Amino acid sequence: MHYDPTTEDCPLPFSPFKACTVPRPIGWLSTVSKDGVHNLAPYSQWQNLTFDPPMVMFAANQYPDGRRKDTVLNAEETGWFVWNMATYDLREAVNISAMALARDEDEFERAGVTKAACMDAPGARVAESPCHFECKYLSTHRLPGNSPVGTIDVVYGQVMRIHVADEVILPSGKIDIPKIQPIARMGYYDYARISETFEMRIPSASGVAEDGLEGKPTSTNTN
């Protein structure tokens, strides 16, 4: 099977595009409006960009009527957004927060999760989530689609503060991912959870580039 998605109809009953680009990490993002209303929504088009300094991005499709997502508007207006790790235990809350609700509704309350104070961002974190990034908004890049819903806002941010719950940190100093069981977006209505990991090291790897792969921190001392 093959086809040109720009000129030909998909020969399958469901598009394979999202089902092939898997697993996709979930950007479970919390923001607050300039009027103080808390928003919470998951985005499967989310990723880290670099680690020095740590930067992230998410892409938010517009609504069919052309309205932009509240997460994007709030990030632009306040200058901040917060990433919360989506876990298997929190899967129902993540799913509820995907609902399209009125801009004046508190989505923490609708999802049944607790607000935890941020240290830098004006919004809140999901207290039940084990890991969070407080992200300073950098810019938005709008890409037009073939339809209003196909048009996206690609939002970039710099991670200014990282939170990790002590109970998910191993004695080695690494994060216990199998204990957390993060969930990832698949195609269709499918999700996956990470319950097992394995390690592979590049043969004869050494140096700064390989340190970056492992996650060894860079020095912040400029003296």
C-alpha positions as CSV (number, residue, x, y, z in Angstrom):
1,M,0.0,0.0,0.0
2,H,1.3,3.5,-0.9
3,Y,-0.3,6.8,-1.6
4,D,0.4,10.5,-1.8
5,P,-1.5,12.2,1.1
6,T,-1.4,15.6,-0.7
7,T,-3.2,14.5,-3.9
8,E,-4.8,11.0,-3.2
9,D,-7.4,9.7,-0.9
10,C,-6.2,7.3,1.8
11,P,-6.9,3.7,0.6
12,L,-7.4,2.5,4.2
13,P,-10.4,3.2,6.4
14,F,-8.1,4.9,8.9
15,S,-5.1,7.1,8.1
16,P,-1.8,5.4,9.0
17,F,0.0,8.6,9.6
18,K,-0.4,9.0,13.3
19,A,-0.3,5.2,13.8
20,C,3.2,5.2,12.3
21,T,4.6,8.1,14.2
22,V,4.5,6.3,17.6
23,P,4.8,6.3,20.5
24,R,4.3,10.0,20.9
25,P,5.0,11.6,24.4
26,I,2.1,13.5,25.8
27,G,2.4,17.1,26.6
28,W,-0.1,17.4,29.5
29,L,0.0,21.1,29.7
30,S,-1.4,23.4,32.4
31,T,-1.7,27.1,31.9
32,V,-3.7,30.0,33.5
33,S,-5.5,32.7,31.7
34,K,-4.9,36.4,32.4
35,D,-8.3,36.3,34.3
36,G,-7.0,33.5,36.6
37,V,-8.9,30.5,35.0
38,H,-6.8,27.3,35.1
39,N,-6.6,25.2,31.9
40,L,-5.3,21.6,31.5
41,A,-5.0,19.7,28.2
42,P,-3.0,16.9,26.6
43,Y,-1.1,17.4,23.4
44,S,0.4,14.4,21.6
45,Q,2.5,16.7,19.3
46,W,5.0,17.5,22.0
47,Q,8.8,17.0,22.2
48,N,12.0,18.2,23.7
49,L,14.3,20.2,21.4
50,T,17.6,20.5,23.1
51,F,19.1,20.1,26.5
52,D,21.6,23.0,26.9
53,P,19.5,24.9,27.8
54,P,16.5,22.6,27.9
55,M,13.9,23.6,25.4
56,V,10.5,22.1,24.4
57,M,7.8,22.5,21.8
58,F,4.2,21.5,21.3
59,A,1.9,21.9,18.3
60,A,-1.8,22.7,18.8
61,N,-4.3,22.3,16.0
62,Q,-7.1,24.9,15.7
63,Y,-10.7,24.1,16.3
64,P,-12.8,23.5,13.1
65,D,-14.3,27.0,13.5
66,G,-10.8,28.6,13.5
67,R,-10.5,29.3,17.2
68,R,-7.0,28.8,18.7
69,K,-6.5,26.5,21.7
70,D,-6.7,28.0,25.2
71,T,-3.3,26.6,26.0
72,V,-1.7,28.6,23.2
73,L,-3.5,31.8,24.1
74,N,-2.7,31.5,27.8
75,A,1.0,30.8,27.1
76,E,1.2,33.8,24.9
77,E,-0.6,36.1,27.3
78,T,1.1,35.1,30.5
79,G,4.5,34.0,29.1
80,W,4.4,30.5,30.8
81,F,3.1,27.0,30.5
82,V,3.7,23.9,32.6
83,W,4.3,20.3,31.5
84,N,3.0,17.5,33.7
85,M,4.0,13.9,33.1
86,A,1.0,11.8,32.0
87,T,1.0,8.4,33.8
88,Y,-1.1,5.2,33.7
89,D,-2.6,6.0,37.1
90,L,-3.7,9.4,35.8
91,R,-4.9,8.2,32.4
92,E,-8.6,9.0,33.1
93,A,-7.8,12.5,34.2
94,V,-5.7,13.0,31.1
95,N,-8.6,11.8,28.9
96,I,-11.1,14.0,30.7
97,S,-8.8,17.0,30.2
98,A,-8.9,16.4,26.5
99,M,-12.5,17.6,26.4
100,A,-13.2,20.9,24.6
101,L,-14.6,23.0,27.4
102,A,-15.6,26.7,27.8
103,R,-12.7,29.1,28.3
104,D,-14.0,30.1,31.8
105,E,-14.2,26.5,33.2
106,D,-11.5,25.3,35.6
107,E,-10.2,22.1,33.9
108,F,-8.3,20.9,37.0
109,E,-11.6,20.6,38.8
110,R,-13.3,18.9,35.8
111,A,-10.4,16.4,35.6
112,G,-10.5,15.8,39.4
113,V,-6.8,16.6,40.0
114,T,-5.2,18.8,42.6
115,K,-3.4,22.1,42.0
116,A,0.2,22.4,43.3
117,A,1.9,25.8,43.3
118,C,4.6,26.6,40.8
119,M,7.8,28.3,41.8
120,D,8.2,30.5,38.8
121,A,5.2,30.1,36.5
122,P,1.9,31.9,37.4
123,G,-0.2,28.7,36.9
124,A,-0.4,25.4,38.7
125,R,1.1,21.9,38.4
126,V,-0.9,18.6,38.7
127,A,0.0,17.5,42.2
128,E,-0.6,13.9,41.5
129,S,1.9,13.9,38.6
130,P,5.5,12.9,39.5
131,C,7.4,15.2,37.1
132,H,6.9,18.7,35.9
133,F,8.6,21.4,33.8
134,E,7.9,25.0,34.3
135,C,8.4,26.5,30.8
136,K,8.9,30.1,29.8
137,Y,7.1,30.9,26.6
138,L,9.5,31.8,23.7
139,S,7.5,32.1,20.5
140,T,4.7,30.7,18.3
141,H,5.2,29.6,14.7
142,R,1.9,29.3,12.8
143,L,1.7,26.8,10.0
144,P,-1.3,26.9,7.7
145,G,-3.2,23.6,6.9
146,N,-5.6,22.6,4.2
147,S,-8.4,23.3,6.5
148,P,-9.0,25.4,9.7
149,V,-8.4,22.3,11.9
150,G,-5.3,21.5,9.9
151,T,-3.7,24.9,10.8
152,I,-1.4,24.6,13.8
153,D,0.4,26.8,16.3
154,V,3.9,25.5,17.1
155,V,4.8,26.8,20.5
156,Y,8.4,26.9,21.8
157,G,9.4,27.2,25.4
158,Q,12.5,27.1,27.6
159,V,12.4,24.9,30.7
160,M,13.2,27.1,33.7
161,R,12.5,24.7,36.5
162,I,12.2,20.9,36.8
163,H,10.3,19.1,39.5
164,V,10.7,15.3,40.2
165,A,9.1,13.5,43.1
166,D,11.6,12.0,45.5
167,E,9.9,8.7,45.5
168,V,10.5,8.0,41.8
169,I,14.3,8.7,42.0
170,L,16.5,5.6,42.1
171,P,19.6,5.4,44.3
172,S,21.6,5.9,41.1
173,G,20.0,9.3,40.7
174,K,18.1,8.2,37.6
175,I,14.3,8.3,37.3
176,D,12.4,5.0,37.8
177,I,10.4,5.0,34.6
178,P,8.9,1.5,35.0
179,K,7.5,2.6,38.4
180,I,6.0,5.8,37.0
181,Q,4.5,4.0,33.9
182,P,4.2,7.1,31.6
183,I,1.6,6.8,28.9
184,A,2.2,7.6,25.3
185,R,-0.1,8.4,22.4
186,M,-0.5,5.8,19.6
187,G,-2.7,6.0,16.5
188,Y,-6.5,5.9,16.5
189,Y,-7.8,5.9,20.1
190,D,-4.9,3.8,21.3
191,Y,-2.4,4.5,24.0
192,A,0.7,2.7,25.4
193,R,2.3,2.6,28.8
194,I,6.0,2.1,29.5
195,S,6.5,-0.7,32.0
196,E,9.8,-2.0,30.8
197,T,13.0,-0.3,29.6
198,F,16.4,-1.6,28.3
199,E,19.7,0.1,27.8
200,M,22.0,0.3,24.7
201,R,25.3,2.2,24.7
202,I,27.0,3.3,21.5
203,P,30.1,1.2,20.9
204,S,33.3,2.9,22.0
205,A,31.3,6.1,22.8
206,S,33.0,8.8,24.8
207,G,32.9,12.6,24.9
208,V,30.5,15.4,25.3
209,A,28.1,14.3,22.7
210,E,27.6,10.9,24.4
211,D,27.4,12.5,27.8
212,G,24.4,14.4,26.4
213,L,22.8,11.2,25.3
214,E,23.0,9.8,28.8
215,G,21.8,13.0,30.4
216,K,24.9,14.1,32.3
217,P,24.2,17.7,33.3
218,T,26.2,20.5,31.8
219,S,27.8,23.0,34.2
220,T,25.9,26.3,34.8
221,N,29.0,27.9,36.3
222,T,30.2,30.6,33.8
223,N,33.3,31.6,35.9
